[in-house]
Amino acid sequence: MTAGEHDNRIDIGGLLTIDVVSELRKLSQAQLQGPWQIPAEFVRRALRRGAGEIDVELGRQRARIVDDSRGVAIELLMWTGVLLDARRANADRHQALTALEAQGELALLAAAGLPPRSLHVRSRTAGVLNSLDFDGKTVRLATVTQAGPDHVEVIIEGVGIDRRAAHQWLSDAARFASANIRIDGAPVAAGFAHAFAQTPLRPPLRGRISVAAEGDTAHAWLLEHGIVSGHVAIPDAPCFEAAVEFGDDSRDGSAARLREALQAEIVPLVDQGVALILRVAAQASGLPEPARARIARLLLLAARKHLRVAEVMRAEVFRGVDVHGERLVDVAHLEAAATADASGGRTLLALYPSQRPEAFALGEGLVLIADEVERSLLTELLHLRLRAPESRDTHGGWGVTMHRWRESVGLGVGRIFDRIRHPIAPALVDDDMLGDQERLLVDVMRGHLAQDPQRTVESISMCAGAGPIRRSRGRPPVLLLPRRNPTVAACVAALAHDRGWAYPAYLALLDRFGQPPDALRRDWLGRGGG
């Protein structure tokens, strides 16, 4: 070899040095937003290895993760030790990096690439304890026999492991995990927030799906071995939330690849979302009014997007009322109730939820009760118009109108005389001073008041005296029930005899201050109440 040839030789060791450093940076930093994700990656590793219990302790630039997974093989700890030891040959470190990457050990790669001030791993599996200790300079490995259940403990210290960021990231990323995960002793809040219902996804999909109580767009959380790795909005569907598991050691688990994998599953995922909404709709009679209205809107959106249209049309989730009372009906009943108008179109009688059916002349025909959103979706779906039924104030001519006016004036004059006789509001009576029957009335009325959208008072309290039922002048306004008022006393006795009399009691006590919730009215009608 000549001198010139000697000068042109390629330094393989130098190239490997650059390769190891760049690859570590890529694998330990490019796939993570920051070092604070490292504790979450060790939790992901534990879930992948079958952990059922995981405890995470976070401190200042320090994390400790303890779990009951199958553990870490000594070979993986050996490769990790090679990466941690800067004195090892470049070829050895490159081989270690390749081996850990092939095994999908992002957590160990990220820990080595931090680099940590210290790293301690204790892994006991099948009675064998493997350990790695790194103090920033020296790596020590050991294997000893030690009886006991499977157990893994990882303690890592290093700049960038910010406690607050690590806590927030792990709390969000681990909420769909199957294991019991605790952070600093507190369990991670599991599942979907504000969901009406949730259920496991049907195969071949894995994960869970829920009907969201709020929001306008469907979402899918992409999981890899139980930890959130990505998020996708699904615009062409009624709002639902899904957590879909894509953990598979045979493929790259990057967020981009997970989103690509989801695209092939969008159609069956949306179908399962609509199916769950229909299941909730089947229980609409037991839902609070805001929940029923939410489900009705979601089903109408599904029909507009041509999703399970036949089943949506049969879902009894829409409010209707006639002379016989209020009930839930399906779209087919609403469509049949529409009549032809003078212009050749079709018209359906409808009221807003704030309008009292008693104030209108209802007949045998069905009248829809719906808000603006529900009305808009229904008119678009059924191609009809909506109008209010005839008001009772005009139904029957001038005679009826004058009679109602005289009745209203008489009631108003009576209330004025009550105020003159009892000008000062009596003192409140503390709940602890009430009798059992009085406390029952107050508790029942308060419970229904919270569901009343028409209320003009925020609470109910008993007071002394026999004066009129009145509203306090302070803020928030309180309905005052005098203990010796004849109406109050009668309601106390009625509820003590049978709690089913809550509806007429509500009508009597909150005559000018609220409207009985629909669920309370339906319950009364279902009991055969008049």
ABEGO torsion letter per residue (X at the ends): XBAAAAAABBBAAAAAAAAAAAAAAAAAAAABAEAAAAAAAAAAAAAAAGBABBBBBBBBGBBBBBBABAEBBAAAAAAAAAAABAABBAAAAAAAAAAAAAAGBAAAAAAAAOBBABBBBBBBBGGBBBBBBBAGABBBBBBBBBBEBBBBBBBBBEBGBBAAAAAAAAAAAAAABABBBBBGGBBBBBEBBGBABBBBBBOABBEBBBBBABEABBBBBBBBGGBBABBBBBABBBBBBBBBBABBAABBABAAAAAAAAAAAAAAAAAAAAAAAAAAAAAAAABBAAAAAAAAAAAAAAAAAGBGAAAAAABBABBBBBAAEBBBBBAAAAAAABBBBAAGBBBBBBBBAABBAAABBBBABBBBBBBAAAAAAAAAAAGBBBBBBBBAAABGEAAAAAAAAAAAAAAAAAAAAAAAABABBBBBBBAAABBAAAAAAAAAAAAAAAABAABABABBBBBBEABBBBBBABOBBBBBBBAABAAAAAAAAAAAABAAAAAAAAAAAAAAABBBBAAAAAAAAAAGBX
